[in-house]
Amino acid sequence: MLLIEDDAAIAEYISSNLCPATYQVVHVTEANSGLQHALSRAWDCILLDRMLPMGVDGLDVLKALRAVANTTPTMVVSALGQTDERVRCLKAGADDYLPKPFIMEELEARIEALVRRTATSTPPASHVLQLGDLQVDLIAHAVFRAGERIALNPREFKLLGYLLKNAGQTVTRTMVLENVWAYDFQPETNIIDVHISHLRQKIDVGGGPSLIRTVRGMGYRIDVPVAM
């Protein structure tokens, strides 16, 4: 379990009271280190404070994780207990929200429920997505084509991850907007076309066959081209 919390007393309270036979807690105190740890390996759960040092909102860490398709179960533990703050966190990708102060029994029960729910609702999956000679590591945030590393920005990475998770299927513009941009409306821009074009230019580098196709009137599809 990864604990991102700058309050030493609260961190000690959580770390020392969770059953050591069940939980191994790794504690970090600030946002950059927390994000690096979160992306460095697979975690069963992340406990995330909202108010971190240097005025950083823990939501920024959460949004960064979700932007690269990191789906680690994350519980926000914060003194900001108002209903609108809880809603903000849940919409940003949090799986649960526990306001401070709290009692250890409730925290532990919520962690157990969160981990259990995730384990039973999500089939085991590799953190590496593979399509032909294209490989995407969702945890290391690394993309390779024919062994060559490709640099993508966070939005391009999330878009590619979404396409790969639906490889062989056509995804509509609406599906892409909802899952990559979190829009529930059609913006009056060609934002998807621009990002698809940039993504093609990057992953088709070196003359490899184009993997992303535009399905006219429907959306987009990523697949290994069939040799003729």
N, C-alpha and C positions, 0 to 999 in steps of 0.2 A: 504494500500500500504506500502511495506517495502522499505526503502531507505537506502542503504549501501554506505555511502559516508563519507570520512574523512575530506573533506574541509568544515569547518563550514559555510563559506560565501555562498557556493553553496547550501549546505543543507538548509540554511535559505531561500535562494532565491526560491528554489523549494517548500519548505513547506509552506511558507507564500503566495506564488502566485497561488498555485493550489486552486481551489474553495473549501472552507471548507465544503460546503454543499454536495459536491460530493466525495471528497477525505479525508480520514483520514490517515495521514502519520505517520509512526513509523520510527524514524531515529536511526541508529546505525553507529558507526564509524570504526569498525574493523572487520576482517574476521571471527574470531571464534564466536563472538557475532552475526554477521550477519547470519552465517550458523545455529546457534542455533535458532535464531528467525525464519528463513525461514522454519525450520523443526517443529516449535512449533505449527503451526496452518495453516489454509488455507488462502492464500492471493490472491487478485485479480491481483496483479502485483508486480514485484520486479524491482527496479531501482538499478543498480549495477555499481559502479565505478571500473576501472581497477587497478589503483595504490593506494593500501591501506597501512596502517602503517606496519612497520617492513619488508618492501620490498615484501609484499604479493601481488600477482597478483589476481585481482578479478575473473579471469578465473578459479582459483583453487576452489573458492566458487561455481561457476557455474557448474564445472565438478563434484564436490562432490554432488550437488543437483541432477544432471542428473544420477549419478551413483546409486542413491537409488530410481530411477524412479519418482523423484519429477518433475512434468511438469508445475509448476507455470510459467505463462508468464513472461519472464525476458527481460528487455531492458538494454543493456550496455550503460552507458553514460561516455565517456572518452575523454581525451585530445589526445589520440593516434588515430588520424583520418585517417591514411594511409589505402589504400585499402587492403593491406595484413593483417593488424590488424583487420579490419572489417570481413574479410573472416575467420580469426582464431576464432573470437568470434562466428560467425554464425555456424561454423562447430562444435564448442564446445557445442552448444545447445542454444545459445541466439536466441530470437525471433525477436529482432530488435537492432539497433545500432545507437546511436546519438552522433556525435562528439561534444566536447566542443571547443569554446563557442557556445551556442545555445540561441534561444529566447524562452520564455515561451510558446508562442502560438504554436510553432512547437512541443515542448515537450508534451503539453497537447493534441494536435491533434493525435500525435503518440500513446499516452497512450490510448486514446479513441478508436482508430482503433485496437490496440492490444487486449484490453479487449473485444471489440465487436466481433472481428474475432474469438477469443478463445471461447467466449460464444456461437457463432452460429455454429462453426465447430466441437466442442467437446460436445458430449452428457453428461448430468449430470452423475457423477459417484461417488461412495463412495470412500473415501481414505482407506477403509478397504476391503481387498480381503479375501474371505472365501471359503474354499473347505473342506467339511467334518469337521473334528476337527482341521484343520489347519487354522490359522488366521494370516494375514499380514497387519500391519498398515503402509501405505506408508509414512505418515507424521511423526509419532513417530519413524519410523525405528525399529519396534518391530515385532517379529515373535513368535507365540505361537502354540503349538501342544498339544491338550487335556489339555489346561490350563497351560502348562509348557512353560516358555520362552526359546527360542533357540537363541544362539548367532551366527550370521553370519557375515562374513566380507563383505565389500561393493560390491565386485563382485558377491559373492554368493547371496546377497540380490537382486541385480539387475537381476540375472539369475532367481531366484525364482519368482520375480515379473513378469518377462516377460512370464514365463511358465503359471503362474496363470491367466494372462490377456488373455491367449489363451487356458484356461482349456478345456479339451475335444477334442482338436485339436492337430494333429501332427505338430510340428514345425521342419523344416529341419535344418541341421548344418549350412547352409548358412544363414538362417534367424536368428539363434542364434548369429552367428558371426557378422552380420550386426547390430543387435539391442542391443546386450549386450557388444560386444567388439568394435563396430564401424569399423570392418574390412570389406573391400570390396574384399578380396581375401582369399584363403584357406591357412592358415599357415601350414608349415610342422611340426606340433606338435599335440599331443593329448590333447590340452588345454581344450577342451570342455568335453571330457570324464573324465578328472581328476576332474574338477569342479562339474560335475554331480555326480560323485562318492562321493565326499566330502559332497555335498548337501544331497544326500540320507542318508548317515551315520548320519547326524545331524537331519534331520526332521523325520527320521524313528526311532528315539531313543525311548526306552520304549516298543519296540515290536509292535508298531502300524503297520497297513498294509502299504506296500510301495506305495507311490503315484506317483512316477516318473517311467515311463517305457521307455525303449529303443525300438523303432520300427525299427526292422532290415532293413537296406538298405534305411531308410527314415530319421529318426531323433529321436525326443523325444516327450513324451506326459505326461501330468499330469492330473490325474483323480482319482475319488474315486473308488477303486476296487469293482467289482460286486460280491456279495456273491454267492457262488455256493451251 
